[in-house]
């Protein structure tokens, strides 16, 4: 039985069968018996917002005398950033809602900060609040340290991803603007020779024709690779247009029909999520191309109550989920999802295709 439940039973026994005139005296006598036997912070507060009684743990923890604690409104001891939240919770408490595991900060007499976790009930017949608190400052400090480390590593991961994307963009530009242009010049020279040199043998003309066709293939391949390395269309034309292009290219290369549907407001999606959604699509479609033996695939992005949902499906041969660690592509998708605080679900069975779902809730920007 919890201490809170024990206190509640004690108080209930006190109230039941007692007349109004007898309650106050008997109440204080009974409560005093266990007030100072617990290391928890125990107090009784009036509906007026003042403390009526506190145990020694409250006095030791906050550093005020009992007279100081009882003479000032409770909210004057609460950290400024927690006052509004505490006020709202207290209003709910006075309406009859039991307060469980409510955390807020109190200012000690020497200016320190103590995190307290409260469990409270309101007793309407006597218009008092009975509350028990634990000092959770150590736990909150650990949580703060962990959160700061998480934010630090998240920032580093974002920095590395940004650097990689910048390198990709540079490489794609070099491929498209430099290498593709050089290949175009070669193509132009080949075509010039074919048109201007009338005395070439039939065998030479066939070789030139072959070189011209290969030059076209080379130019298109360079352009396709440059777009695959860095999808500049995302910034220029948006994520939808980029994925539509990629699905079309996938269908042409593989013969596997790939469709794309979307039902979301693209303007509300952060660029980082757009890039990672595109990279996840790239990796998933690559897995389908090399492993799934599928004839149909689909990509869908939609809004949900929690954010954005990316869904990629195929009708391929599937696999045992317990063997998913064998596929490096799935590991890459998992890492991408984690980097944007996404939730990844992979569903697959042999002969029944594969479904990849990524749910992402955009994080609020830091102030």
N, C-alpha and C positions, 0 to 999 in steps of 0.2 A: 504494500500500500504506500502510495507517495505521501510525502509530507503535506503537500497541498490538500490531498484528500482527507488526511487525518485532521488537519486544521478545520476543514470544511465540516466534518462530522462533529468535531468539538463545538464549533459555533452553532451548528444545527441543534445539538443537544441543549445548548444554552438557551436558544430562542424558544424551542418548543415547550409549551405549557407555562411559559413565564409571563407574568403580567408586565405591562409597560413600566410601572413604578419600580419593580424589582430589577428590571433588566440591566440598567446602567451599572449598579453596584456589582451584581453578580457577574456581568460581562467582563468587567475589568479584573475581578478576582480570578476568574477562570483563565482568561487570556494570559495574565501575568505568569501563570504557572509554566507555560511552555515558551513564552516570548524569548526568554533569555537562555533557553536550553538548546537553541539551534544556531549554527554558524550562518544560516541564511539571514538576509535582511528582511525583517518583518515589520509591517506598520499598518496602522489603521488611519484612514483619512476621511475627513468629513466631505459632504457634498459641496461645501463652500470652497474646497480647494486647499484646505489647511490640514496638516497632519494633526492627529489627535493623540496618537501614541506610537512610539518606535522602540525597538529593542536595542540592546547595546551594540549589536553588529552594525546597525545603521550609523550610530554615533562614531564607532571606531573607523568605519569605512569612509565616511564623508568628513570627519574631523570637526564637525560642529557640536556644540553642546545641545542637550535636549531642549533647552529654552530657545536657542536660536532656530532649531528645526521646527519647533511648534509655533513660533511667532511670525514666520514669514510664509507667504503663499508658496505652494510646492513648485510652481513653474519658475520661481526665481532661482531654484537650484539646478534647473535643467539647462543643458547646453542649448545655445540659441538656435542652432541648426535643427534641433529635434523638437522644439517647442510646438510648432504647428502640427506636426505628426502626432505628438503626444496628446495635444488638445483634442484632435479628431478621434483618437482611440478612446480617450476618456469619455467623450460624448457618447460613443457607442457602448461603453461600459455602463454608463448611467441609464442607458435604455434597456439594460438587462443582458447584454452580450458579455459572456465570460472572456476575459483577456488572457490569452495563453502565449507564452514565449515572446512577449513584446520586448524589444530591445531599444534602449535609449541611453544617452550619456548624461551624467551628473557632474557638476563642478564641485570639487572638494574645497574645503576652506583654504587650503594652501595653493589653490589655483590649478590643481591637477584634474585629470579627466578619468572617470570611472564608467565603464560600460556595465549596465545592469540589465538582466533579463527577468521580466516580471510575469507573474501569474496572479490575476486579481479577479475578485468577484464583488459585485455591488449588492448590499443588503438593503433593499428599499424600505423595509419596515423601520429601520433605525437610521437610514440615510447616511450610511458609512460604507467605505470601501475597505475590504480586507485584502492586503497584498503581500506577496512573498517575492523576494528577488535574489538572484545569484550574481556574484561578480564574474562577468565573462570577459574581463579586460584582456587577459592573457590570450584567450581564444580569438578575440577580435584582432589583436595585434598580429597573431599568426596568419589570420585571414588576410589582413592588410599586406603583410610581407609577401604572401603567396600571390596576391592580386598584383602587387607592384612588379614582382618577377615575371608574372604572366604578361603584363603590359610591356615590359622590357623585351621579352623574347618575341612577343607579337610584333613589336616595332621593328626588331631586327629581321624577323621573317618578312615583314612587309618591305623593308629596305632591300633585302636580297632579291625578293620577287621583282621589285621595281627596277633594280639594277639589271636583272636578267632580261626583263622585258625591253629595257633600253638597249641592251646588247643585241637582242633579237631584232629590234627595230633598225639598228645600225646595219646589221648583217643583211637584213631584207632590203634596205635601201641600196646597199652596195650591189647586191645581186640584181635588183631591178634596174637601177639607174646606170650602173657601170657594166656589169657582165651582160645583161640583156641588150644593152645598146651596142656593145662590141659584137655580139652575135648578130644583131640587126645589120651592122656594117658588113660583116662577112656575107650575110644573105644578099645584101644589095650588090656586092661585088660579083657573087656567083651569078645573079640574075643579069648583071651587065655583060658578063662574058657570054652567057647563053644568047643574049639578044644581038650583041655586036660582032661576035666572031662567027662568021658564016661558013668558014672553011674547016670547022672542026669535024672530026670523024663521028660516025654514029655512036661508036662506043664511048667516046669522050662526052658527047652530048647526054648519053644515058647517065654517066657518072655525075655530070653537072646537075642533071635533073634530080638524081638521088641526093646529092649534097644540098640542093635547095630545099627538098622535103625535110631532110634531117635538120637543116637550119631552122625551119619553121617549128619543128618539134622541140628543138633546143630552146628557142625563145619562149615558147608556151610553157615548157617545163620549168625554166628559170622563174618565170612570172608566178607559176603555181606554187613553187617552193618558197618564193619570197613572201607570198601571201600567207602560206602555211606557217612560216617561221614567225612572222609578225603581222597579225591581221589589222593593218592600218584602217581597214574599213570600219572597225568598231568605232573609232573616233570620228571618222569622216561620214559614215552612213548609218552607224548604229549596230547593235548586237543582232537584231532580227535579220537585217540584210546580210550580215556576215555569215550567220548560221545557215540561212537559206542558200547562199552561195556554196558553202562547204557541203551541205547535203546534196546539192546538185552535182558538184564535182565528185562526191563519193559515189553517187548513182552512176555517173558516166564511167568512172574507173572500174567499178566492181560489178555492175549489172544488177546490184541489189537496190531495189527501190527504197529511197529514203525520203520521208516527208517531214515537214516542220510546221508546227502549229504554235501559236502564242496567244495568251490572254492575260496580259499584264500591262502596266504603265511603265514603259522602258525609261521614261524620264526620271522615275523615282529610284532606279537601280544605280548604286554607286559603280564607278568605272572599275574598281578592283573586282567586284563581283561579276561584272560583264566579262572581264578578261578571263577570270577563273572558270566561269560557266563555259566560255568558248573552249578553253584548254581541256576541260572535262569532256566536252563533246568530241573534240579532236581525239582524245585518248580512247574514249568509248567506241567511236566509229572505227578507229584503227584496230581495236581488239576484235570488233565484228568482222572487219575485212580479213584479218589474218587467222582468226580462230573459230568464228561462230558458224561459218558456212550457211549464212542466212540468205533468204530471198527478199526479206522485207525488214525495214528498220524505221524508227520514228523518233523524233525529238520534239518535246513540248516544254514550254515555259509558261507558268501561270502564277497569278497572285494567290496567296492563301492568307488566312487570318494572322499568321505569324511571319509573313514575309514573302519569299519567292520559292517556287518549287520547280526544279529541273527534272524532267523524266525522259529517260532514254530506254527504248525497248527494241528487241529484235526477236525473230522467230527461229533463231539458229539452234544449234545442237545443245546449248546449255552446258552446265557443269555442276559438280557437287560443291556446295558452298564451303565445305570444310577443306576443299582443295584450292580455294581462292588465293591463298598465299603464294601459290606457284606462279601466279600471273602478275608480272611487274607492273603492267598497265593498271590493274586494279589498285595496287599500292600507290601509284601516282595519283589516281583519282581520290583515294582516301586522304592523302596528304594535302591535295588541293582543297578538299572539302573542309578539313580541319583548319586550314590557314584562313578561311573566311568564316569561322565559327559555324560551319554547316553540319547538318546531320545526314549521314550517308546510310542508305539502305540498299542492299543488293539481294535480289531474289532470283534464283535460278534452279532449274532441275534438268538432268540429262534428257534431251529430246523436247524440252518445253520452253526453250529460249531463255532470255535474260532480261531483267528489268533493273535499271539503276535509277535511284531517286536521291536527289540532294535537296534538302530543305535548308534555307538560309534566312535568318532574321537579321536584317541590317543593324549594326551597332550604332547607338547614338554618338555623334561626334563630340569629342572632348571639348569642354568649355575653354 
